[in-house]
Amino acid sequence: MTTTDTQNTHPFRVANFRAYWAARLTMTLAQYAMLLIIGWQTYNLARDAGMSVGEASGQLALIGLLQFVPLFLLTPFTGLAADRFHRRNLGRAMVLMQLLCAGTLALFTWNYAIGLPVLYTVAVFLGIARAFAGPAFSALAPNLVPKAILPNAIALSSIAWQVGMIVGPAVGGVLYEVAPFLPYAIAAVLFACSIIALSFIGEVPRGSPRSTDKPLRQIREGLVYVVRNKMVLGAITLDLFAVFLAGATALFPVYARDILQVGASGLSQLAMAPAIGAALTALWFSFSPLKNNVGPKMLGAVAIFGCATVVFGLSTSMPLSLAMLFIVGAADMFSVYIRQSLIQLHTPDDKRGRVSAVSLMTISASNEFGDFFSGSLAFLIGPVAAVVAGGAGAIVTVAAWTGLFPVLRTTRTFDPPEELQDNTPTDPTTEAAKKGA
């Protein structure tokens, strides 16, 4: 172990990582405050216009679809952009676009001019911004810390995300009750803080691009790597299908208004519950990283995620619903921690942007497109049946992936193959590690 490695035993000792963590936290706070209110306004506008519960659920489905389509179409190019351009600068540009979206919604809401067309339009631009920001942020993190503490850094990065998911909806729900435009105004301020924090990240060492191929061939190279690496492919697609089927978050406005009847404050609690479970799990891993039987534990966590979703779907009790959502969040974070660590450590740095883009596309497919699926299914069979069926589908997915990807159930540690162990600039001798404290 080198001297630098000894000094940087925790990611927060690295100045660049501290700035990155602050940037991700403030961006996520703003995002989830916005997304909660966008869903709440969409559902209420639809219901107040005389739509039924099912028809209004369909409007939530459309919001998810409008965010997913840009990301799906742009994914090959967003990953290439993260590998070819400065990831910090790309991140700043995309956070700026989200700031403009927040400002637009604040202005329309302030003037009592907010309507479904405005919300749909902003959803598209948010999808574009998140499509480019996701790979840039994901691929940037491994460049900032020594590889020996990368799993800790991934856990801390997840904490920033989960804290944003906890506080963002809470702030959004409370501020909306004070004044409907306030959540968007505060989101704009937080996006500005994220841009400032990104500006404090110094020069970031990166692996030298090995490919001199044309852009389209490089895009294909990234996709081929994902398909051929069964570890990466299995981990990415497990999340895709499990969360796609069991995504209940899009239907929170339905549960808050028409099933549990808890209003906007209850909506905030529903959004916070899974994030609290996830944040506590990530916090635990940041101090006590998982080391053994990582593959089987990831599969078990996804199965628990599905079971808790089924119980939530059937619940008409607010305390029981919150408890199940807490378990949903904790189980999801458990699997996210393992999955992201495996993907990052099993991918060479010169392909991380493209692989991160593929991973982001599957996450968005399981989230935004999953919202479309859940909303559409709720329109057809009702919200309760849709959530229960989705949770059962996640359990079936675990059983199927256990057989289709044996490497997932046999993986015991995070250690990458020998050919990748020296193939990353996150070595303790890099400049980023030297900027510790």
C-alpha angles and dihedrals in degrees: 000000000000126000091252090050090054093050094049100055093139129042093234088065087070111083095207091053092050090055091046092050092051091048093051093045095052093043092051093047089055095044097052095042087055097043094051093052093043089057093044093049092045094051095044094047089052094047093045088052089062100262119147123243090263094047092048089049086057089059089056087051090054092052089055092047093050090055094045101049096063091046093049093049095043100041097099091051097042091056092049090049090054090052097044104037135049104284093209093055093045089051092051092051093051094047087052090055090053090049089057090050091052091048091050093052091046091052095048093045092048090054093046088241098117114130141157095270091056092048092048092050094049090048089060093051091046088053091053094047094047090047091063098032096054099062091039093055095040095048092044097059098067090054093061105060139041110272091239090070098034094111088054090049091050090051092049091047088053089051089057088052094046095044087053089051091051101044097031097064091039092053092042094051095045095045092047090059089051094046126340094227095052099083090057094045092051090046089056090053091049092050088053089053089051091054091051092049091051088053090061092062108104128211109323119213115227136184113262111257107251098193122084091178123126117272097260091050090050090051089052090048091058093048092048090052091055093048094048097045102076092191093056094039094049094047094047096046094044089064091042096059101031097051093035089060098037100040106133099161094091089061096051091103089054092051093044096050107029111017108032092018095212101135129213095325090052089048089059090051092050090051093046098049099072091040092054091052090048095047094051090049092049091047090053092051092049089064100028109033118201112250111166137055092002096162099052090043091053091053091047092051092054090051091053088048089057095046093051090049091056092052092047091052092055096042123107092175119093095212092050091046092052092048092052092047089051089056091045090056095045093049092046092051090048090056093040092054092052095040097049092045091052093046095048095044094045095050126079114238095243089062100038095098093053094042090047088052091053089047090049091050091054091046089051090046089053093044114029096023088038086057088054090049093047093047092047092047090049088053090053104039105008132267098273095051090045094055094044093048090049094052091050089050091056090055091051089049091057091052092049095046091049087064100034096049109033089173089072094059094041099047109109105173141021093245110132124220115283092252090062100043094086096032102093136078090223089092115133090247094062123109093249091060091047090060092067121139 
